[in-house]
């Protein structure tokens, strides 16, 4: 089984979830070929036709990120970094490439499939009734491209906008990955 996990991550939280999902898939199927790929490196030619495509990203403004929401988030992060430095607190900096393309734009480039290819969608989000989630939109776009969903879209909780992941979420992501096979 070939599994490709494509993720967008601004502060490392979604990357941590993607890596945990990969560990879970690998644990469930030792022979599986599993690859985690940042969205900016996920050229459709590189992705090819996996048996399972897992796609995830952070939640911004109740859904998938956009170029505007990433810029706003990174500008807000600069302000927060200055405040944390002033107070002598550590700062969780954006990952390299965080200002690059996101999952929303990438999904438009994914070739349509004609059945038989499974997919799953996940997101990271703060826990709030008003937070929304990106996973359902990701799943909707994957269905539009012809993918059959292997699981319900899943959200993983971060304690603050920049993270870290809430205690136990990495383990929950690994278990979700295990269940995908």
Buried (B, 14 or more C-beta within 10 A) or exposed (E): BBBBBBBBBBBBBBBBBBBBBBBBBBBBBEEBEBBBBBBBEBEEEEBEEBBBBBBBBBBBBEBBBBEEBBEBBBEEBEEBBEEBEEEEEEEBEBBEBBBBBBBBBBBEEBEEBEEEBBBBBBBBBBEEEEBBBBBBBBBEBBEEBBBEBBBEBBBBBBBEBBBBBBEEBBEBBBBBBBBBB
